[in-house]
Amino acid sequence: MASVSFRDVRKNFGSTPVLHGVSVDIEDGQFVVLVGPSGCGKSTLLRMLAGLENISGGEIAISDRVVNTVPPKDRDIAMVFQNYALYPHMTVFQNMAFSLKLAGAPKEVMEQEVQKASKILGLDQLLHRYPRQLSGGQRQRVAMGRAIVRNPQVFLFDEPLSNLDAKLRVQMRAEIKDLHQRLNVTTVYVTHDQIEAMTMADKIVVMNHGRIEQAGTPLELYDRPANIFVAGFIGSPAMNMLAGRISQGAFVDASGTRWPLPSGHRAKDGAEVIYGIRPEHLRLDPDGIAARVHVVEPTGSETQVLMRVGEATLMGAFRERVTAKRGEALPVSPDPALVHLFDKTTGQRL
């Protein structure tokens, strides 16, 4: 096992910079998820760690060994790709054993390592099948098994679940997390899906435009987002954000509606701010603010309601069964202790 360090890592494609001095530490045995929108640089950073992209500046270290110029095969890492990358003419056993065969491992070692990995992944009955005879989830397990048999210091996953259907993605999320807990190998996982990041990671690194916006545990990012970007990216449905100002102990939005403030806030009277409240932190309250219902979406476990207060659009997620119809007024209140305030100019948390 190993720690991983990125130190002021930069990447240019020609004259275009795509990574602007990324620095982050990954502890030995930690499961770290790089998350962000398409084009943010997360996959490029992963490929640089794997040795598949050259580094334009900075250092990448695995177990205190700088690997900037070390060939991929000598970095002691294993990568699981988005499209599985299995050899179609090889059986499951042959696919899983291929890296060991290239390394010149004895046949009995290949047998032992493949059998051990196949039992962990529930593939022991499928070793003689070909990839075309497998489901998407089974192919992904084979790709994971091929990585496991190498006993690497670091596992790398590049959006491995994006080709699976929704139900299978949920199942595979649990399987990958369970696998990590059993093997305890340092893992770097790339995804654009913040639900994957929240449910799987020990540490999340949120990236945007080639920079790190915030790094921390899932609940740190959920409870105390550093800025508007992180606040809007982490959490589903996304956080509601209202523009307005602080006035006489309350937040006043563009329609003149007054909203309660969290105790101990640092915003000065008259300051222009963004007022953030998550949909699940709105509650039905007979004495609350009248919101006009637009769309009601029952999901079973909760009811999501799209509403308007003045010209502002809000999403509420209520445990109660909401029966309000379009156009009706629904009184809601935020929990002041769970309100977030951001500077309107810089977007940073206040």
N, C-alpha and C positions, 0 to 999 in steps of 0.2 A: 504494500500500500504506500501512498505517497501524498504529500501536499502539492499544491499547484499555485504558482504566483505569476500574476501579470504585472509588469512594471512599466508604466508609461508606454504601452504598446500602441503603435501607430501602423496604419496601412493605407497606402495610396494605390489606386488603379490609374496608372499613368500620372497625370497631373491632378487627379481628383482624389482628395483625402476622404476615406470612408470610416476610419477609426482615428479618434483624436486624443490619443494619450490615455488609454484605458488602464487603470490600476485596480486590482482586486486580488485578495488572498482566499484560497480554498483550503480548508483544513483537511488533514488526513482522515479519510473515511466519511467525509461530508458529501451530501447530495445537494449539488448547487444547480439551480435552473437559471439559464439566461433567457429572458423573456422580453418581448417588445414587438412592435409592428414590423411588417415586411420592410426590408431595406435599412433596418436600424444597425446592422453590423454583427448580430449575434452569431449567425452561421459562419461568417468570415472569421470571427474570433475563435470559434471552435476548430475550424479548419487550420488555422495558424497553430493552435495547440497540437493538432494531429500531425503537423508538418506538411499539410497539403497546400498551404499558401505561404509564400515568403513574407517575412516581417520587414516592414519599412523602417521601423524604429522601436526602441525599447527592448525589454527582455521578457522571455517566458521561461520559467524554471519549474522543473518537476523534481521534487525531493532535493531542493537546493542546487540542482544541476541545471545550468542554463542550456536550453535545447534549441536555441535559435537556428543553429546550423546542423543539428543532429538529424540524420535521415529518419523518416517515419518509422521504419522497421526497427530502429534502435531506441525508440522512445518508451517502449514497454507500455504501450496504450492499445486499447481495442475499441473500434468504432462500429456503431450500429447505424445504418443509413435509413433514410426515409423510404426508399424503394426496395429495401431488403437486400438487394445486390447478391442474390443467390445464383449459383451456377445451375442452369436448367438441366444440363446433362448429367449432373451428379445427384446421388441419393442424399437424404438428410444426413446420414452418417458421413458420407464423403464431404459434404459441405462443411459440416462441423469440424471434421478432422483435417481440413485442407491446410490450415496454417501450421498445424503440428507436422504435417507431412513435408511442407516446405522447409521447416526447421530441422528436418532429419530425425524426428522423434521415432523411437522404436515402435513397432506395431502394437506391442502390449501396452505401451504408454498411451497411444492413441485410443485404443479400446477402452482403457480405464478412464481417461479423461472425458471421452464422449459419453460413456455410460453414466458417469457421475453427473454431467451436465444435463443429459436427457432426462434423468430421474427428477432433478430439480425443476425442470420445465415441463414435465409431463409428456415428453416426446419419445419415451422408450418403446412405444408400440408403433412408432412411425419412422424408424430409422432406415427402412428399406424403400420408403416412398420417394418420389421425385417432387420438386417444388410445385409442378402443375397439378399434383394430386392433393395439395394442401389448401386449407382456407387461409385468408389473410392473416388471421391471428396466429395460426400455426406457422406460417412463413416468418412472421415476426419473432416467434419463439426460436426458430431455427437460427435466425440472424443473431439473436441474443446468445444462443448456445455456442455459436461459432466464436463469439467474443469471450465467453466464460472459459472455454477450454484453454485459452492462452494464459490464464491466471495473470492478467495484466495489473499494473499498478493503478491505472486509471481507465474507467469506462467513459466513452463519449457517445452520446445519443443525439442524432440530428433529426429532430421532428419525427420520431419513429412511429407515431400513432396517427399521423395526418391522413393516411390512406385507408383507415379503418372506419367502419360505421360507428354511430354514437354509442350504442350499447357495448360494442367490443372495445371501444376506447376506454370506457369506464372500467371494464374488466382488466384490460391490460395495464392501466394506471396502477391498480391495486397489485397486480402481479410484479410489475417492475419495482414498486416500493417494497414489497415483501422480499424480492430477490436482493435488493440492496441491504435490507436489514439482516438478511442471513449471511451475505458475503462480506458486508462492511467494507466494500472497495470504494475509494474516492470516485465520484460520478459527476460528470458535467453534462447537463441535459439542455438542449435547445428546443424552444417551442414558442409559438405566437399565442398559445392558448393560456390565458391567465388562470383558468380553473385547474389545468394540469399543474401549473406552477404552484398554486396555493395548496393543492392536495398532496403533492409529492415532495416538495423541497424542504431541506433543512434551512437553506438560505436562497433567497431570490435576488437576482441582479437584474434590475429593470434598465433596459437600454433604449436610447432614442437618438437618431441621427449620429450614430457612432460614438456616443458618450454614455456614461453611466448616470442615470438620474437618481437612483437610490439602491442600496443593497442592505438586506437585513432578513430576519425571519419573516415568514408569511404574515403572521399577526402583527409584527411591527409595521410592515408596509400597509396593512389593512387599517390598523388603528391610528397610525401617525404618518400618513403619506407626506413626503418632504415637499411636494409641490403639486400643482394642478395636474400635470401630466400623470404622475403616479396615482393620484387620487382618482382620475378618470379611467385609468387602465386597470387597476386592481379592484376587483369587486364586480359581481354580476347579479342584478342589473347595475349599470354604472352609477356612480355618485351623481346626485342632483347638484347643480351649481347655479347660484343666482348672483347676478351682479347688483351692487348697490353700495350703501355707505353705512357707517356707524353713526347713530344719532340718539343721544340721551338714553344710553343703556340698552339699545336694541339695534338690530340690523333692519334697515329699511330698503326694500327692493324698489324696482323701477315703477311699480304700480302704487307705491306708498304703503304697502303692507308691512307691518312690523313683526319681526321674528325674534325669538329669544336668543340670547348669547350665552356661550359657555362661561362658567365662573373662572376668574383668573386670566381671561384673554388679555392680549397685549395690544389690541388695536385701539388707536386713539379716536376720540370723538371727531367725526367729520371725515375719517379715512375712507377712501374708496377700496372696497374689498370684494372678494368672491366668497360667498357663503355656501358651504358644502354640507349636504346631509344625505346619507345613504338611504335608498328606498326602504330598507328593512328597519331603519331608525325613525321612520314616520309612524305615528300611531293614530288610530281613530279616537277623536276627542270631541264630545258634544260642544265644548267651549273653544274649539280650535279654529283655525283659519279655514274659511270656506274655499274649497278647491272645486273647480268645475270638471266633472267627469267627462272624458273623451272615449276611452277604451277600457273595458274590463277584461282581463285575461286570467281565468281560473286555471291553476295548474294542479289542483288537488291538495298539495301540502300548503299552498298559500295562494293568495289572489293578488295579481299584479294589476295596478290601476294607473293608467296614463291620465294626468289631470293638468289643468291650467289654473294658475293664480295670476291674474292680470294677463300679461303677454308671456309669462314664463311657463315653461313646460316642466312638470314634475312626474316622476315615477314613484309610486308607493308599492311596497310589498307587505301585505297584511296576512297574519295567520288566520284572521277571521274570514268567514264567507261573506264577501261584499256583494250586495244585491243591487247597488245603485245603478241607474241607467245613464246613458249618454245625456249630458246636459244638466243632470242633477248636481246639487251642491253636496260635497262630502267634506265634513269638518275634520281637519287633520292638525296634528301638532308634532313638532320635532322634539326629540329628547335633547335638551340643551347640553347635557354632558357629552353627547356624541356628535356635536356640531364641529365642523372644521372651518377655519378662516384662513384665506390666502390673500396675499398682497395682489391687488389687481394689476399692477404694473409688472412686477417681477415674476408672479406666479408662485412665489415661495410661501411656505407655511408661516403663519404668524404665531 
